Structures are given as C-alpha cells and as structure tokens.
Amino acid sequence: MIAYRRSYSTETVLMVGILGNGCLGYGLKLLLKRYMEKRYQDWRGQIEHDYEEWKQRESLSFKRLNKVGMVCALAAVWYLYDLVCGDGTWGGLSRGWYHNFSTGYVMLMTVLLQFMLASRAVGSFWRGEMDGVMARMDERLQARLKEALEIERKSLEKVSRSDQLRVDLITNVSHDLKTPLTSIVGYVELIKKEELSDVVRDYIDVISARTEKLKEMINSLFSLAKASSGNVKLHKENFEVNRLIEQIFADMDDRVKESDLKFVVKLTEEDTKIYSDNTYFYRICQNLIENVLKYSAKGTRAFVRTYLKGEPEGEDERRICIEITNTAGYFMDFTKEDIVERFARGDKERTSEGNGLGLAIVSTYAKALGGEFDIRIDCDQFKACLEFEL
C-alpha cells in the first residue's frame, strides 16, 4: 500500500514486500511461539493430560490457524480484485486511487507466505510438545515398570524363602524319621524270627508292610526336597533309553503281572542313546509306570511308546520322546498344574495307593536333567509325555 500514484515503481514495491515479509515472518514466529508457550504452560509437566488430549489440542490449533488464514486470503483476494476491477463502489479503493497494482500482489503474497510460516511455527511447537509428552509418558512407564519389577523381585524372594523353608523342613523331618524307622524295621525283622501265633504273625506282616511304605515315602520326600533345592549332583553317562525301559519292566515284572493290566510297549527302532544321569532317568520312568499301576482302571491297556523328533540332518536338535498312556480308574477333574504339586493325587477319594509325590518327582527330575514333562488329559485317557535332547 505504499505505491501511491507515481511514488514507487513495481520493482521497489516487490523488493520492499519481500524484505517486509522476512521481518514480519521472523516476528510472527517469535510471537506465535511466545503465545503458545504461555497458552499451554499450565499443561506442561502435568501427567494427567495424556497423549490423546494433546493431539486434540494440536488439531484445534491448526483448525484456528486455517480459519484465520482463510479470512486473510479472502481479504487479500478482495483487495486485489478491487484494485484491478474496482469502480469506486467498494469503499473508495479503485484504480483511480492506485495506479500501481503491485501492492495487491504483494498483499496476496504476504498472506500466503505468513500463513506458511505460521503453520510451520505452530507445527514446530507441537512437535516439540508431543516429543515432551512422549518423553514424560516414557518416564512414567519406566517408573511404573521399575516399581512393578521391584514388587515382583520382593515377591519372588518371599516365595523363594518360603520354598527353601519348606524344603529344609521336609529334609530335616525326613532325616529325623529315618533313624527311628530303621530301628522299627530292625525290631520287626527280629520279631518275625520268633515263634508266633498266626494272628500275631499277620499283625507283624501288616506292620512290616506299613513301615516299608513309610520308608518309601520318606525316601521320596528326601529325594524330592534334594532335587527342589537344586542340590542334585548329576553323574552323566551314555545309555540307551529303550534298554533302560526294558530293564524297568524286567525289574517290575511281578507287579505288572499282578496288576491285571496289559502293557503295550512300542519302542522305536532308531538309536535312542542319550547322555544323561542314568539313575535319575530310571527313577523318572519308574515313577510314571508306577503311576499307571496305581491309578489305572482294572482290566484296561496301558501304552508305552518311544520315538524321535527332528530330522537327522536338520537344524533342530533331535529329541527322544517317551509317552505313557493309560485309562484312569477315577474321574479326572484336575489340571497339569494341580497334579504335579507335591502330595497332589488325582484320585481324591483315595481308593488307590499312592502318596501324591510320584509326578512331582518326575517333573522335578525332568527339569533337573534339562528335559520337558507334560500331561495331556482326554476324557478318561491320561497321557504323560517326556522329551529330552539326544
């Protein structure tokens, strides 16, 4: 608006417009930054304002800026139109008033440039604010995570201490019971050598059987406590899993024949040589077979199967798998987690023998040997699965 009649040329007006836009743009940037910092200073650092609220504020700011830019653009277009086509009816702004139309072009250029600079300034402000919001949210999440980890650590320490106390108690009790139990067994054996009536001898036989059962339970408790405490000393050697299973069936032949169960044994013909602790591996398989003998329905079949997983030339490690399946003689309303607990029995009515330690020992020993133990239940079918790396 400085080109009155013959005062300035078009080049001068354009030059002054460009320089003026530069100064105006810098000032507008500082002004917008100061205004928005003052406008939202109460929001900064307040964690109750979440990310979505900040995004809504950002969107609202750009909507307002677009409205202001639209109004200014319409005013600039109207001004340029009046310069070019005006006849004095628009408030006196007409070609008769200005001989140089460059002011109209400068006005339109000014609106466009200042709108672009303002949009950039507002966008820069909100990018910084959103980065700050994300940083504060990250700090808050880190603090919460740290707090949760600390709570979890204390909880694990508490559980660990509780488990250790339980293991120590079982170990001490087992040890303290062994000495008097050994004496009882010895005295019972001495009494058996005396002349006894049939009734007394029957009583002595019952006492002997019960003491042997108690001795077995104490030994199981002691073994389980030792394995749970991590004090298992492994003596690894190479042995054939198939041969070990055959040995177990040979050792338990009398009990298998008395059980009224039919065992179907299918052993893989592939090489089942494994490097592990023979004693613990024997105990694992023995406990699973004893579990079948104790809890299977009479007259049913039990299946024992071995097979290998993984390709011989493949990238994955080859694994030996042992599956033992039987038909339960009771209603199974438990999960794997329930049944592998110490003293847990699937037969809650206690119509069968067992102390609830068998599968707990299997699970603990399998873990100690680096294997995996799983249980699958399908109606009355109970399947125990073992996996070990060859």
VOGU-3710 file (C-alpha; in Angstrom, 3 decimals, decimal comma):
1> miayrrsyst> 0,000/0,000/0,000  2,960/2,291/-0,383  2,721/2,688/-4,179  0,593/5,832/-4,354  0,261/7,180/-7,916  3,781/7,922/-9,145  5,633/7,440/-5,785  7,293/3,974/-6,285  7,911/1,570/-9,115  6,712/-2,050/-9,228
11> etvlmvgilg> 10,251/-3,351/-8,588  10,540/-1,183/-5,483  7,210/-2,343/-4,129  8,110/-6,010/-4,665  11,532/-5,562/-3,029  10,039/-3,807/-0,026  7,367/-6,540/0,176  9,958/-9,312/0,201  12,071/-7,622/2,886  8,996/-6,790/4,910
21> ngclgyglkl> 7,791/-10,385/4,711  11,119/-11,602/6,033  10,960/-9,320/9,075  7,267/-9,959/9,582  7,746/-13,736/9,324  10,515/-13,744/11,943  8,458/-11,603/14,271  5,347/-13,721/13,717  7,308/-16,873/14,531  8,549/-15,415/17,833
31> llkrymekry> 5,110/-14,060/18,659  3,359/-17,384/17,998  5,955/-19,311/19,974  5,607/-16,961/22,939  1,812/-17,025/22,758  1,558/-20,819/22,594  4,088/-21,332/25,354  2,078/-19,014/27,596  -1,205/-20,555/26,459  -0,177/-24,132/27,319
41> qdwrgqiehd> 2,316/-23,602/30,125  -0,185/-24,923/32,673  -0,385/-28,197/30,748  3,340/-28,823/30,642  4,549/-31,460/33,060  1,045/-32,480/34,116  0,858/-36,217/33,677  -2,936/-36,267/33,877  -3,090/-34,827/30,348  -2,482/-37,823/28,152
51> yeewkqresl> -1,359/-38,144/24,570  -4,868/-38,031/23,070  -5,678/-34,733/24,793  -2,528/-33,169/23,384  -3,406/-34,428/19,906  -6,851/-32,832/20,198  -5,293/-29,509/21,212  -2,902/-29,707/18,280  -5,764/-30,340/15,863  -7,744/-27,427/17,327
61> sfkrlnkvgm> -4,760/-25,071/16,914  -4,394/-25,926/13,232  -8,134/-25,502/12,669  -7,990/-21,999/14,146  -4,914/-21,145/12,083  -6,633/-22,366/8,912  -9,668/-20,203/9,648  -7,513/-17,091/10,176  -5,539/-17,862/7,024  -8,748/-18,298/5,025
71> vcalaavwyl> -10,102/-14,923/6,194  -6,819/-13,151/5,397  -6,624/-14,831/1,978  -10,177/-13,736/1,125  -9,359/-10,183/2,210  -6,204/-10,145/0,052  -8,100/-11,515/-2,970  -10,841/-8,940/-2,485  -8,240/-6,178/-2,223  -6,501/-7,313/-5,435
81> ydlvcgdgtw> -9,828/-7,632/-7,241  -10,838/-4,118/-6,214  -7,512/-2,766/-7,460  -7,889/-4,395/-10,834  -11,624/-4,190/-11,421  -12,872/-1,694/-8,836  -15,127/1,202/-9,845  -15,176/3,055/-6,571  -18,170/1,251/-5,149  -16,089/-0,762/-2,597
91> gglsrgwyhn> -15,217/1,907/-0,119  -13,172/4,063/-2,476  -10,483/1,542/-3,237  -10,359/1,682/-7,032  -7,997/2,008/-9,911  -8,429/5,721/-9,601  -6,851/5,633/-6,192  -3,864/3,455/-7,110  -2,027/3,462/-10,396  0,243/0,508/-9,313
101> fstgyvmlmt> -1,354/-2,920/-8,873  1,779/-4,458/-7,325  0,516/-3,721/-3,818  -2,320/-6,177/-4,387  0,070/-8,904/-5,476  2,349/-8,158/-2,528  -0,642/-8,352/-0,190  -1,642/-11,784/-1,540  1,975/-12,978/-1,403  2,250/-11,727/2,191
111> vllqfmlasr> -0,833/-13,656/3,300  0,379/-16,885/1,677  3,942/-16,607/3,000  2,878/-15,645/6,521  0,344/-18,489/6,591  3,049/-20,962/5,566  5,477/-19,579/8,162  2,785/-19,596/10,851  1,851/-23,198/10,015  5,493/-24,177/10,237
121> avgsfwrgem> 5,919/-22,386/13,573  2,797/-23,994/15,031  3,848/-27,413/13,712  7,322/-26,995/15,217  5,812/-26,047/18,575  3,515/-29,050/18,624  6,242/-31,459/17,529  8,319/-30,293/20,463  5,372/-30,571/22,821  4,419/-34,039/21,594
131> dgvmarmder> 8,019/-35,177/21,976  7,874/-33,854/25,527  4,599/-35,656/26,170  6,055/-38,914/24,861  9,165/-38,419/26,981  7,055/-37,811/30,095  4,895/-40,828/29,314  8,026/-42,922/28,822  9,419/-41,727/32,154  6,137/-42,530/33,842
141> lqarlkeale> 6,034/-46,007/32,273  9,662/-46,611/33,212  8,888/-45,621/36,795  5,869/-47,919/36,903  7,841/-50,749/35,318  10,627/-50,282/37,832  8,096/-50,315/40,652  6,425/-53,449/39,265  9,791/-55,193/38,862  10,701/-54,311/42,431
151> ierkslekvs> 7,400/-55,726/43,685  7,961/-58,856/41,584  11,508/-59,209/42,907  10,346/-58,971/46,512  7,549/-61,423/45,801  9,974/-63,900/44,218  12,347/-63,523/47,157  9,485/-64,204/49,527  8,375/-67,258/47,552  11,972/-68,453/47,305
161> rsdqlrvdli> 12,449/-68,134/51,067  9,164/-69,925/51,650  10,139/-72,743/49,281  13,543/-73,036/50,887  11,999/-73,220/54,362  9,611/-75,904/53,130  12,455/-77,879/51,565  14,557/-77,549/54,712  11,631/-78,690/56,846  10,984/-81,728/54,656
171> tnvshdlktp> 14,688/-82,576/54,611  15,019/-82,304/58,379  11,831/-84,245/59,076  12,813/-86,960/56,608  16,227/-87,246/58,195  14,803/-87,325/61,731  12,295/-90,041/60,812  14,841/-92,309/59,169  16,658/-93,281/62,376  13,645/-94,447/64,436
181> ltsivgyvel> 12,088/-96,053/61,362  15,246/-98,069/60,758  15,059/-99,286/64,363  11,392/-100,250/63,938  12,175/-102,210/60,774  15,009/-103,988/62,591  12,837/-104,955/65,580  10,067/-106,167/63,271  12,520/-108,433/61,470  13,730/-109,811/64,826
191> ikkeelsdvv> 10,154/-110,490/65,957  9,464/-112,391/62,723  12,157/-114,889/63,701  10,362/-115,770/66,951  7,678/-118,398/67,402  4,432/-116,512/66,806  0,804/-117,396/66,519  -0,863/-116,972/63,152  -2,790/-113,908/64,320  0,300/-112,179/65,700
201> rdyidvisar> 2,266/-113,023/62,574  -0,464/-111,435/60,453  -0,224/-108,296/62,561  3,555/-108,268/62,213  3,248/-108,632/58,428  0,905/-105,632/58,329  3,331/-103,609/60,461  6,209/-104,622/58,190  4,296/-103,632/55,043  3,309/-100,273/56,524
211> teklkemins> 6,825/-99,491/57,688  8,166/-100,296/54,230  5,541/-97,968/52,773  6,517/-95,248/55,225  10,186/-95,798/54,429  9,449/-95,449/50,717  7,542/-92,221/51,325  10,344/-90,749/53,452  12,898/-91,605/50,774  10,678/-89,964/48,153
221> lfslakassg> 10,307/-86,865/50,307  14,034/-86,660/50,838  14,771/-87,103/47,122  12,182/-84,503/46,143  13,465/-81,985/48,679  17,020/-82,510/47,487  16,063/-82,041/43,831  13,892/-78,983/44,583  16,728/-77,275/46,428  18,975/-77,562/43,373
231> nvklhkenfe> 21,492/-79,777/45,170  21,269/-82,529/42,587  24,644/-83,947/41,598  24,337/-85,469/38,168  26,553/-88,329/37,057  26,029/-88,311/33,322  26,855/-91,192/31,045  25,752/-92,628/27,710  22,930/-95,172/27,805  20,078/-96,453/25,641
241> vnrlieqifa> 16,633/-95,195/26,650  14,942/-98,248/25,124  17,183/-100,623/27,059  16,502/-98,699/30,286  12,724/-99,003/29,806  13,078/-102,730/29,139  15,117/-103,035/32,348  12,408/-101,235/34,330  9,749/-103,646/33,065  12,007/-106,575/33,931
251> dmddrvkesd> 12,520/-105,238/37,469  8,776/-104,635/37,912  7,630/-107,833/36,216  5,907/-109,285/39,300  3,941/-106,097/39,959  2,943/-105,788/36,304  1,609/-109,373/36,271  -0,339/-108,804/39,489  -1,880/-105,563/38,214  -4,424/-107,082/35,785
261> lkfvvkltee> -3,233/-104,512/33,210  -1,980/-105,210/29,714  1,044/-103,108/28,733  1,544/-102,414/25,024  5,164/-101,352/24,550  6,254/-99,846/21,225  9,888/-98,772/21,238  11,435/-97,006/18,283  14,000/-98,903/16,244  16,146/-95,784/15,891
271> dtkiysdnty> 19,164/-95,119/18,061  17,991/-93,791/21,465  21,394/-93,257/23,019  21,366/-90,272/25,378  23,928/-88,569/27,604  22,271/-88,080/30,974  22,073/-89,351/34,547  21,030/-92,994/34,390  19,776/-93,159/37,985  17,504/-90,139/37,791
281> fyricqnlie> 16,249/-91,145/34,341  15,415/-94,600/35,675  13,508/-93,059/38,585  11,507/-90,812/36,235  10,347/-93,680/34,029  9,792/-95,972/37,011  7,553/-93,402/38,715  5,450/-92,994/35,582  4,933/-96,750/35,273  4,122/-96,984/38,989
291> nvlkysakgt> 1,589/-94,214/38,469  -0,059/-96,353/35,780  -0,129/-99,387/38,089  -1,697/-97,407/40,936  -4,330/-95,354/39,147  -5,406/-97,329/36,044  -8,810/-98,936/35,697  -8,657/-102,697/36,167  -8,501/-104,803/33,031  -7,501/-101,932/30,738
301> rafvrtylkg> -4,491/-101,470/28,494  -1,565/-99,099/29,042  0,651/-97,909/26,208  4,364/-97,101/26,416  5,919/-95,569/23,310  9,268/-94,025/22,384  10,029/-92,065/19,225  12,403/-89,389/17,948  11,561/-85,836/16,894  13,550/-83,707/14,454
311> epegederri> 15,301/-84,548/11,207  18,711/-86,273/11,406  20,275/-83,645/9,149  18,037/-80,763/10,244  18,972/-77,638/12,143  16,806/-78,535/15,164  18,170/-80,797/17,870  16,869/-84,369/17,768  14,811/-85,264/20,822  13,792/-88,543/22,376
321> cieitntagy> 10,109/-88,646/23,350  8,508/-91,038/25,811  4,720/-91,311/26,008  2,870/-93,386/28,596  -0,917/-93,558/28,217  -3,425/-95,264/30,495  -7,144/-95,291/31,276  -7,818/-93,792/34,687  -9,955/-95,659/37,175  -11,482/-92,450/38,557
331> fmdftkediv> -12,907/-89,133/37,365  -10,079/-86,732/36,413  -11,095/-83,151/37,272  -7,641/-81,624/37,615  -5,072/-79,752/35,521  -1,392/-80,387/34,949  -0,508/-77,712/37,486  -2,685/-79,408/40,097  -1,376/-82,928/39,642  2,358/-82,123/39,677
341> erfargdker> 2,047/-80,364/43,039  3,608/-82,206/45,944  1,173/-84,555/47,702  -1,414/-83,983/44,940  -3,462/-87,020/43,996  -5,748/-87,352/41,019  -7,808/-89,921/42,931  -9,172/-87,581/45,601  -11,283/-90,323/47,133  -8,040/-92,220/47,874
351> tsegnglgla> -9,377/-95,532/46,603  -5,901/-96,386/45,299  -2,426/-96,443/46,758  -0,080/-93,510/46,405  1,310/-90,579/48,331  0,996/-87,850/45,697  4,746/-87,475/45,182  5,261/-89,538/42,028  4,520/-86,935/39,356  6,062/-84,150/41,437
361> ivstyakalg> 9,305/-86,137/41,455  9,001/-86,783/37,708  8,512/-83,071/36,992  11,382/-82,004/39,267  13,826/-84,635/37,999  12,954/-83,998/34,341  13,674/-80,305/34,826  16,959/-81,107/36,584  18,002/-83,235/33,592  17,113/-80,474/31,128
371> gefdiridcd> 14,020/-82,229/29,815  10,351/-81,349/29,487  7,421/-83,027/31,197  3,824/-82,585/30,079  0,446/-84,093/30,878  -2,484/-84,435/28,477  -5,950/-85,461/29,598  -8,693/-86,553/27,206  -11,818/-87,811/28,981  -10,534/-90,828/30,950
381> qfkaclefel> -7,256/-91,075/29,000  -4,193/-89,897/30,905  -1,018/-89,325/28,873  2,371/-88,449/30,376  4,937/-87,080/27,902  8,687/-86,687/28,347  11,151/-85,018/25,978  14,952/-84,931/26,196  17,634/-83,810/23,789  19,795/-86,594/22,436
//
